[in-house]
C-alpha cells in the first residue's frame, strides 16, 4: 500500500505539469532579441512590442499552434542611430510593413521537454519556412519557452540598395526568444 501511495505522489506532479494548456504569454517577463554583425562587431537588439496567440499542451504537442506578430517600429537595434536607420525604407520600412509575423505549421516532440517548431516567417511581404528547436521549462501553470534561429536578412529585403552588400552588415541575423507562457 505504501509503495502505491509513493508512486501516486511521484507521478502526480509530472501528470499535472503535462496537463497544462498554455494559452497566453506574459509580455513583461518575455523577451525577443536579435544579434547581427556590423563591420566585424556583434551587435545586440530587441523588440519591445509583440503579441502572441498560443495553444500548447506538452501532452499533445502535435496539436499546438502559435501566432506571433512583432511591431517592427518597436525595434531597438543597439544604439540610437541604428534604431532610427533600421525603421527606414531600406531596412524594415515600418511605414509600409509595420508587422513581422510568425505562424507555426507544426510541432514535434524531441524528448526531454524539447520540441521542433516549424512555421512561416513573414517580413516585408516575404515568407520563408523556419524550423527551430524550443525548450520548455515548466513550473506549475507557467512555462518558459526558449529558442533561437537564424535567417538571412537579404531573403527578406532587409537592407536594400547600398545596404544589400553584406560586407558592412553581415547577412545572418540570429533571433532569440524567451517567452513566459501562462497556462491553466
FENUR-V26621 format. One record per pair of residues at least 24 apart in sequence whose ideal C-beta (glycine too) atoms are under 7 Angstrom apart, sorted by sequence separation. I is the first residue (numbers start at 1). GAP is how many residues later the second one is. D is the distance in Angstrom with one decimal. If there is no record, write none. Layout:
{{I/GAP/D} {I/GAP/D}}
This chain:
{{113/24/6.9} {150/24/5.0} {49/25/3.8} {72/25/6.8} {73/25/6.3} {48/26/4.1} {72/26/5.9} {148/26/6.1} {149/26/5.7} {25/27/4.2} {47/27/5.1} {71/27/6.5} {72/27/6.6} {97/27/4.6} {128/27/5.7} {148/27/6.5} {47/28/5.8} {48/28/6.8} {71/28/6.4} {72/28/5.7} {97/28/6.4} {102/28/7.0} {148/28/4.5} {25/29/6.3} {70/29/6.7} {126/29/6.8} {24/30/6.6} {45/30/6.4} {46/30/5.5} {69/30/5.0} {70/30/4.5} {117/30/6.8} {121/30/6.7} {126/30/4.9} {147/30/5.8} {23/31/5.9} {45/31/5.4} {93/31/6.3} {126/31/6.3} {146/31/6.9} {22/32/5.7} {23/32/6.3} {45/32/4.4} {69/32/5.2} {124/32/5.4} {146/32/5.1} {45/33/4.8} {123/33/4.1} {124/33/5.2} {22/34/4.5} {44/34/5.4} {68/34/4.6} {124/34/6.9} {144/34/6.4} {145/34/4.6} {43/35/4.5} {123/35/6.6} {21/36/4.9} {67/36/5.1} {144/36/5.6} {145/36/5.9} {20/37/6.9} {32/38/6.6} {66/38/4.3} {142/38/6.2} {143/38/4.5} {65/39/5.6} {142/39/6.8} {18/40/5.2} {19/40/6.4} {64/40/6.8} {142/40/6.1} {143/40/6.3} {18/41/4.5} {141/41/6.6} {142/41/7.0} {141/42/4.6} {64/43/4.2} {141/43/6.3} {62/45/6.5} {61/46/4.6} {61/47/6.8} {61/48/4.8} {61/54/5.6} {92/66/6.7} {91/67/5.7} {91/68/5.8} {90/69/6.4} {90/70/4.8} {90/71/5.4} {91/72/7.0} {90/73/5.2} {58/78/6.4} {20/118/6.7} {17/121/4.6} {20/121/5.8} {22/121/5.4} {20/123/6.7} {56/125/7.0} {52/127/6.6} {54/127/6.1} {39/129/6.0} {38/130/6.6} {38/131/5.0} {36/133/6.3} {37/133/4.0} {36/134/6.5} {36/137/5.2} {34/139/5.7} {35/139/4.9} {34/140/6.3} {34/141/5.2} {33/143/5.0} {32/145/5.1} {31/147/4.9} {30/148/6.2} {30/149/4.6} {30/150/5.1} {29/151/4.0} {25/154/5.1} {26/154/4.4} {25/155/6.6} {25/156/5.7} {26/156/5.9} {24/157/7.0} {24/158/4.6} {22/159/3.8} {22/160/6.9} {23/160/6.5} {22/161/4.2} {23/161/6.7} {21/162/5.5} {20/163/3.8} {21/163/5.8}}
